[in-house]
């Protein structure tokens, strides 16, 4: 199996995930379209299994619904980029692209959050100016972390009182 097959499998996962929550997708039609796309990309080629999955393995670590929306929004963008180069004269390519654009438009917050994460990864922490700014923000960051941690403890404690476990 090629990377394209794994990629197309991940596309199926994305469509099913959003279809489950949005109920606006016709999954039977999309499965047929994806099967045609697999043929277009010759995804039964022997090298598909090389190196493992492209996207689905990444989804394992993203467990919360809002977290999943962040990573899935990035994956949707990558599929749209891949399909930009595909033959748009084919109905199944257009249909999949349209559905992906619809999904992308329903996730504006996820795209922004993903961009924020990417911007953080690009920060040059060896830069003295960045270090100075970071030190000035350290107390505020720690304060937010303590607030978040306290909020989670409160939620767990409330849940334990309700559960009577």
C-alpha positions in Angstrom: 0.0 0.0 0.0 1.4 3.5 -0.9 1.4 6.6 1.1 -1.4 7.8 -1.2 -3.6 4.9 -0.1 -2.9 5.7 3.6 -3.6 9.3 2.8 -6.9 8.3 1.1 -7.8 6.1 4.1 -7.1 9.1 6.4 -9.4 11.2 4.1 -12.1 8.6 4.8 -11.5 8.9 8.5 -11.7 12.7 8.3 -15.0 12.5 6.3 -16.5 10.0 8.7 -15.4 12.0 11.7 -17.1 15.1 10.5 -20.0 13.3 9.0 -20.7 11.8 12.4 -20.8 15.2 14.0 -22.2 17.3 11.1 -24.5 14.7 9.5 -24.3 16.8 6.4 -22.1 14.3 4.4 -23.4 11.6 2.2 -20.9 9.0 3.3 -22.0 6.3 0.8 -21.4 8.7 -2.1 -18.2 9.9 -0.6 -16.9 6.3 -0.2 -17.7 5.7 -3.9 -15.9 8.9 -4.8 -12.9 8.0 -2.6 -12.7 4.6 -4.3 -12.5 6.3 -7.7 -9.8 8.6 -6.3 -7.9 5.6 -5.1 -8.0 4.2 -8.7 -6.8 7.6 -10.0 -3.8 7.6 -7.7 -3.1 3.8 -8.2 -3.3 3.4 -4.4 -3.0 -0.4 -4.6 0.6 0.0 -5.5 3.0 -2.0 -3.4 4.8 0.9 -1.8 1.8 2.2 0.1 2.7 0.3 3.2 6.2 1.7 3.3 6.8 4.0 6.3 3.3 3.5 7.8 0.3 5.8 7.6 0.5 9.5 6.7 -2.3 10.9 8.9 -4.2 8.3 10.8 -1.3 7.5 13.2 -1.1 11.2 14.1 -4.8 11.2 15.2 -4.1 8.7 18.0 -2.6 11.3 20.3 -5.4 13.8 19.8 -8.2 12.5 22.0 -10.3 15.5 23.0 -12.9 16.7 20.5 -11.5 20.2 20.3 -8.0 18.8 19.9 -9.1 16.6 17.1 -10.7 19.5 15.3 -7.3 21.3 15.3 -5.4 18.4 13.8 -8.2 17.5 11.4 -8.5 21.0 10.1 -4.8 20.9 9.2 -5.3 17.5 7.5 -8.2 18.8 5.6 -6.1 21.7 4.3 -3.4 19.2 3.2 -6.0 17.1 1.3 -7.2 20.3 -0.4 -3.7 21.1 -1.4 -3.2 17.6 -2.8 -6.5 17.7 -4.8 -5.6 21.1 -6.3 -3.2 19.2 -8.6 -5.8 16.5 -9.4 -8.0 16.4 -12.5 -10.9 18.7 -11.7 -12.8 17.5 -14.8 -13.7 14.4 -12.8 -16.9 14.6 -10.9 -15.6 12.6 -7.9 -12.6 14.9 -7.5 -14.8 18.0 -7.6 -17.3 16.4 -5.1 -14.6 15.4 -2.6 -13.0 18.9 -2.9 -16.4 20.6 -2.3 -17.0 18.5 0.8 -13.5 19.2 2.1 -14.0 23.0 1.5 -17.3 22.8 3.5 -15.5 21.0 6.3 -12.6 23.5 6.2 -15.1 26.4 6.5 -16.7 24.9 9.5 -13.3 24.8 11.3 -12.0 28.4 11.3 -10.9 28.2 14.9 -8.9 25.0 14.3 -6.9 26.5 11.5 -6.1 29.6 13.6 -5.0 27.4 16.5 -2.9 25.2 14.2 -1.2 28.4 12.9 -0.5 29.5 16.5 1.2 26.1 17.2 3.3 26.4 14.0 4.3 29.9 14.9 5.4 28.7 18.4 7.5 26.0 16.8 9.3 28.6 14.7 10.3 30.8 17.6 14.0 31.2 17.9 14.5 30.6 21.6 18.2 31.3 21.3 17.4 34.9 20.3 18.1 37.3 23.3 15.1 39.5 22.4 12.7 36.6 22.4 14.2 35.3 25.7 13.6 38.8 27.3 10.0 38.9 26.1 9.5 35.3 27.3 10.8 36.1 30.7 8.5 39.1 31.0 5.6 36.8 30.2 6.6 33.9 32.4 4.5 34.8 35.4 1.4 35.3 33.3 1.9 31.9 31.6 2.4 30.1 34.9 -0.7 31.8 36.3 -2.8 30.6 33.3 -1.3 27.1 33.8 -2.3 27.1 37.5 -5.8 28.3 36.7 -6.2 25.6 34.0 -4.8 22.9 36.4 -7.1 24.0 39.2 -10.1 24.0 36.9 -9.4 20.4 35.8 -9.0 19.3 39.4 -12.3 20.9 40.3 -14.0 19.1 37.4 -12.5 15.8 38.4 -13.6 16.3 42.0 -17.2 17.2 40.9 -17.3 14.1 38.7 -16.2 11.9 41.6 -18.9 13.3 43.9 -21.5 12.6 41.2 -20.2 9.1 40.4 -20.0 7.8 43.9 -17.2 5.4 42.7 
